[in-house]
């Protein structure tokens, strides 16, 4: 019963996290920028409020809200014409800057997610921190690459530019990123060992 409730809550949070972006994509595609940005911000606030009751609100959640608020100010408030062309570039730039910023501050954003999946006694383990540094650099790199593809899509313009480099390739990379993050920790831990002094070394295989 508890497991079923946990699964239901997980799907609810996933749906709430996705809702702002679904509204944004549909409304922006129809050139309804007030609905896309202000509506997206409103749905994002509902998601964050729901999330806060169950767990911690993380950096990427705040980054999502920051984007919608900034987009509303620039597109609706300032009526920027260029924003319609480069908004996908701006989206990925927000996430890239957030990821690189967490690395620069010495607190990789992936730690918050990993601590929800690992027992507290493992949080100070050198291997735990090594894995999170690798994953943080991986995601920061992926977001940065998607900035590049979004820029290519904006430069090409037209349906092809919006669909292929602007949407399909970044989305495919995002899906790959989630799959990689799910499998990498276990595979990495199987390939390394920790010495008594905390040194991490690769296990030699025949």
Sine and cosine of phi, psi and omega as CSV:
sin_phi,cos_phi,sin_psi,cos_psi,sin_omega,cos_omega
0.00,0.00,-0.71,0.70,0.02,-1.00
-0.90,0.43,-0.60,0.80,0.00,-1.00
-0.92,0.39,-0.63,0.78,0.02,-1.00
-0.92,0.40,-0.64,0.77,0.04,-1.00
-0.90,0.44,-0.65,0.76,0.02,-1.00
-0.90,0.44,-0.65,0.76,0.02,-1.00
-0.91,0.42,-0.66,0.75,0.02,-1.00
-0.89,0.45,-0.70,0.72,0.03,-1.00
-0.88,0.47,-0.62,0.79,0.01,-1.00
-0.89,0.45,-0.69,0.72,0.02,-1.00
-0.93,0.37,-0.59,0.81,0.04,-1.00
-0.89,0.45,-0.72,0.70,0.02,-1.00
-0.90,0.44,-0.64,0.77,0.02,-1.00
-0.88,0.47,-0.70,0.71,0.00,-1.00
-0.90,0.43,-0.66,0.75,0.01,-1.00
-0.92,0.38,-0.58,0.81,0.03,-1.00
-0.93,0.37,-0.56,0.83,-0.04,-1.00
-0.99,0.16,-0.48,0.88,-0.12,-0.99
-0.81,0.58,-0.71,0.70,0.00,-1.00
-0.86,0.50,-0.62,0.79,-0.03,-1.00
-0.96,0.28,-0.57,0.82,0.06,-1.00
-0.90,0.43,-0.74,0.67,0.04,-1.00
-0.86,0.50,-0.69,0.72,-0.03,-1.00
-0.87,0.49,-0.73,0.68,-0.03,-1.00
-0.89,0.45,-0.69,0.72,-0.02,-1.00
-0.93,0.37,-0.74,0.67,-0.06,-1.00
-0.93,0.37,-0.68,0.73,0.02,-1.00
-0.90,0.43,-0.60,0.80,0.04,-1.00
-0.89,0.46,-0.49,0.87,0.05,-1.00
-1.00,-0.06,0.16,0.99,0.02,-1.00
0.91,0.41,0.49,0.87,0.06,-1.00
-0.97,-0.22,0.98,0.19,-0.19,-0.98
-0.96,0.28,-0.48,0.88,0.05,-1.00
-0.91,0.42,-0.70,0.71,0.03,-1.00
-0.91,0.40,-0.64,0.77,-0.04,-1.00
-0.90,0.44,-0.73,0.68,-0.12,-0.99
-1.00,0.04,-0.79,0.62,-0.01,-1.00
-0.94,0.34,-0.67,0.74,0.06,-1.00
-0.90,0.44,-0.65,0.76,0.04,-1.00
-0.89,0.46,-0.66,0.75,0.03,-1.00
-0.90,0.44,-0.65,0.76,0.00,-1.00
-0.90,0.44,-0.73,0.69,0.02,-1.00
-0.91,0.42,-0.56,0.83,0.04,-1.00
-0.91,0.42,-0.64,0.77,0.04,-1.00
-0.90,0.44,-0.62,0.78,0.06,-1.00
-0.89,0.45,-0.69,0.73,0.03,-1.00
-0.88,0.47,-0.72,0.69,-0.03,-1.00
-0.90,0.43,-0.62,0.79,0.02,-1.00
-0.91,0.42,-0.66,0.75,0.04,-1.00
-0.92,0.38,-0.67,0.75,-0.01,-1.00
-0.90,0.45,-0.65,0.76,-0.05,-1.00
-0.89,0.45,-0.44,0.90,0.02,-1.00
-0.97,0.24,-0.32,0.95,-0.10,-0.99
-0.93,-0.36,-0.51,0.86,-0.06,-1.00
-0.36,-0.93,-0.23,-0.97,0.00,-1.00
-1.00,0.05,0.57,-0.82,0.11,-0.99
-0.99,0.13,0.81,-0.59,-0.16,-0.99
-0.98,-0.21,0.16,-0.99,-0.09,-1.00
-0.82,0.57,-0.70,0.71,-0.05,-1.00
-0.94,0.35,-0.43,0.90,0.10,-0.99
-0.93,0.37,-0.71,0.71,0.05,-1.00
-0.91,0.42,-0.56,0.83,0.02,-1.00
-0.90,0.44,-0.64,0.76,0.05,-1.00
-0.87,0.50,-0.74,0.67,0.03,-1.00
-0.88,0.47,-0.67,0.75,0.00,-1.00
-0.87,0.50,-0.64,0.77,0.01,-1.00
-0.90,0.44,-0.75,0.67,-0.04,-1.00
-0.88,0.47,-0.65,0.76,0.02,-1.00
-0.91,0.42,-0.72,0.69,0.01,-1.00
-0.89,0.45,-0.65,0.76,0.00,-1.00
-0.90,0.43,-0.64,0.77,0.02,-1.00
-0.90,0.44,-0.66,0.75,0.00,-1.00
-0.91,0.42,-0.72,0.69,-0.08,-1.00
-0.96,0.29,-0.72,0.70,-0.10,-1.00
-0.99,0.11,-0.72,0.69,-0.06,-1.00
-1.00,0.08,-0.71,0.70,-0.04,-1.00
-0.96,0.28,-0.77,0.63,-0.06,-1.00
-1.00,-0.06,-0.16,0.99,0.03,-1.00
0.83,0.56,0.73,0.69,0.00,-1.00
-0.95,0.31,0.82,-0.58,0.04,-1.00
-0.97,0.23,-0.53,0.85,-0.04,-1.00
-0.93,0.37,-0.45,0.89,-0.05,-1.00
-0.87,0.49,-0.60,0.80,0.00,-1.00
-0.87,0.49,-0.50,0.87,-0.03,-1.00
-0.99,0.13,-0.64,0.77,-0.16,-0.99
-0.94,-0.33,0.23,0.97,-0.10,-1.00
-0.89,0.46,-0.53,0.85,0.02,-1.00
-0.93,0.36,-0.60,0.80,0.09,-1.00
-0.87,0.49,-0.67,0.74,-0.01,-1.00
-0.91,0.42,-0.65,0.76,0.01,-1.00
-0.83,0.56,-0.82,0.57,-0.05,-1.00
-0.92,0.39,-0.51,0.86,0.04,-1.00
-0.90,0.43,-0.63,0.78,0.05,-1.00
-0.85,0.53,-0.74,0.67,-0.04,-1.00
-0.94,0.33,-0.60,0.80,0.04,-1.00
-0.90,0.44,-0.71,0.70,0.00,-1.00
-0.90,0.45,-0.63,0.77,0.03,-1.00
-0.90,0.44,-0.70,0.72,-0.01,-1.00
-0.91,0.42,-0.75,0.66,0.01,-1.00
-0.91,0.41,-0.56,0.83,0.03,-1.00
-0.90,0.43,-0.65,0.76,0.03,-1.00
-0.90,0.43,-0.58,0.82,0.04,-1.00
-0.93,0.37,-0.71,0.70,-0.01,-1.00
-0.87,0.48,-0.54,0.84,0.00,-1.00
-0.99,0.10,-0.03,1.00,0.03,-1.00
0.98,0.19,0.26,0.97,0.02,-1.00
-0.76,-0.65,0.98,0.19,-0.03,-1.00
-0.81,0.58,0.73,-0.68,-0.12,-0.99
-0.89,0.45,-0.35,0.94,-0.02,-1.00
-0.93,0.36,-0.33,0.94,-0.01,-1.00
-0.85,0.53,-0.64,0.77,-0.04,-1.00
-0.88,0.47,-0.62,0.78,0.02,-1.00
-0.96,0.28,-0.66,0.75,-0.05,-1.00
-0.90,0.43,-0.59,0.81,-0.01,-1.00
-0.92,0.39,-0.39,0.92,0.08,-1.00
-0.97,0.23,-0.36,0.93,-0.04,-1.00
-0.98,-0.21,-0.17,0.99,-0.09,-1.00
-0.84,-0.54,0.52,-0.85,0.04,-1.00
-0.92,0.38,0.52,-0.85,-0.05,-1.00
-0.82,0.58,-0.53,0.85,-0.03,-1.00
-0.93,0.38,-0.21,0.98,0.01,-1.00
-0.99,-0.11,-0.16,0.99,-0.13,-0.99
-0.91,0.41,-0.46,0.89,0.00,-1.00
-1.00,-0.09,0.05,1.00,0.00,-1.00
-0.93,0.37,0.74,-0.67,0.00,-1.00
-0.83,0.55,-0.56,0.83,0.00,-1.00
-0.92,0.38,-0.60,0.80,0.05,-1.00
-0.87,0.50,-0.70,0.72,-0.01,-1.00
-0.95,0.31,-0.61,0.79,0.03,-1.00
-0.87,0.49,-0.72,0.69,0.00,-1.00
-0.87,0.50,-0.67,0.75,-0.03,-1.00
-0.94,0.33,-0.56,0.83,0.09,-1.00
-0.90,0.44,-0.67,0.74,0.01,-1.00
-0.89,0.45,-0.72,0.69,-0.01,-1.00
-0.91,0.42,-0.60,0.80,0.02,-1.00
-0.90,0.43,-0.69,0.73,0.05,-1.00
-0.91,0.42,-0.62,0.78,0.03,-1.00
-0.86,0.51,-0.76,0.65,-0.03,-1.00
-0.93,0.36,-0.63,0.78,0.05,-1.00
-0.87,0.49,-0.66,0.75,0.05,-1.00
-0.91,0.41,-0.66,0.75,0.00,-1.00
-0.90,0.44,-0.71,0.71,0.03,-1.00
-0.87,0.49,-0.64,0.77,-0.01,-1.00
-0.91,0.41,-0.67,0.74,0.06,-1.00
-0.87,0.49,-0.64,0.77,0.02,-1.00
-0.93,0.38,-0.50,0.87,0.14,-0.99
-0.85,0.52,-0.69,0.72,0.00,-1.00
-0.89,0.46,-0.72,0.70,0.02,-1.00
-0.90,0.43,-0.63,0.77,0.03,-1.00
-0.89,0.45,-0.62,0.79,0.03,-1.00
-0.91,0.41,-0.64,0.77,0.06,-1.00
-0.89,0.46,-0.69,0.73,0.02,-1.00
-0.88,0.48,-0.66,0.75,0.02,-1.00
-0.92,0.40,-0.61,0.80,0.00,-1.00
-0.94,0.35,-0.64,0.77,0.00,-1.00
-0.95,0.32,-0.65,0.76,-0.01,-1.00
0.92,0.38,-0.11,-0.99,0.01,-1.00
0.94,0.35,0.00,-1.00,-0.02,-1.00
-0.91,0.41,-0.61,0.79,-0.01,-1.00
-0.90,0.43,-0.72,0.69,-0.01,-1.00
-0.89,0.46,-0.67,0.74,0.01,-1.00
-0.93,0.36,-0.63,0.78,-0.12,-0.99
-0.99,0.13,-0.76,0.65,-0.15,-0.99
-0.99,0.12,-0.95,0.30,0.02,-1.00
-0.95,0.30,-0.40,0.92,-0.05,-1.00
-0.99,0.14,-0.49,0.87,-0.07,-1.00
-0.76,-0.65,-0.82,0.57,-0.15,-0.99
-0.90,0.44,-0.74,0.67,-0.03,-1.00
-0.91,0.41,-0.75,0.66,0.06,-1.00
-0.86,0.51,-0.61,0.79,0.02,-1.00
-0.92,0.40,-0.66,0.75,0.04,-1.00
-0.88,0.47,-0.65,0.76,0.03,-1.00
-0.92,0.40,-0.58,0.81,0.03,-1.00
-0.91,0.42,-0.69,0.72,0.04,-1.00
-0.89,0.46,-0.68,0.73,0.07,-1.00
-0.86,0.50,-0.65,0.76,0.00,-1.00
-0.88,0.48,-0.68,0.74,0.03,-1.00
-0.91,0.42,-0.66,0.75,0.02,-1.00
-0.90,0.43,-0.67,0.74,0.01,-1.00
-0.89,0.45,-0.71,0.71,-0.03,-1.00
-0.90,0.44,-0.53,0.85,-0.01,-1.00
-0.95,0.31,-0.60,0.80,-0.11,-0.99
-1.00,-0.07,-0.49,0.87,-0.15,-0.99
-0.86,0.51,-0.74,0.67,-0.08,-1.00
-0.83,0.56,-0.73,0.68,-0.03,-1.00
-0.91,0.42,-0.67,0.74,-0.01,-1.00
-0.93,0.38,-0.61,0.79,0.00,-1.00
-0.92,0.38,-0.68,0.73,-0.01,-1.00
-0.90,0.44,-0.48,0.88,0.02,-1.00
-0.97,0.26,-0.30,0.95,-0.07,-1.00
-0.98,-0.20,-0.11,0.99,-0.06,-1.00
-0.79,-0.62,0.24,-0.97,0.09,-1.00
-0.65,-0.76,0.43,-0.90,-0.03,-1.00
-0.94,-0.34,0.82,-0.57,0.05,-1.00
-0.97,0.23,0.30,-0.95,0.02,-1.00
-0.81,0.58,-0.49,0.87,-0.01,-1.00
-1.00,0.09,0.07,1.00,0.03,-1.00
1.00,-0.03,-0.03,1.00,0.02,-1.00
-0.94,0.34,0.70,-0.71,0.00,-1.00
-0.97,-0.23,0.79,-0.61,0.00,-1.00
-0.74,-0.67,0.42,-0.91,-0.01,-1.00
-0.98,0.18,0.68,-0.74,0.04,-1.00
-0.97,0.23,0.76,-0.65,0.03,-1.00
-0.98,0.18,0.74,-0.67,0.04,-1.00
-0.91,-0.42,0.55,-0.84,-0.04,-1.00
-0.96,0.27,0.00,0.00,0.00,0.00
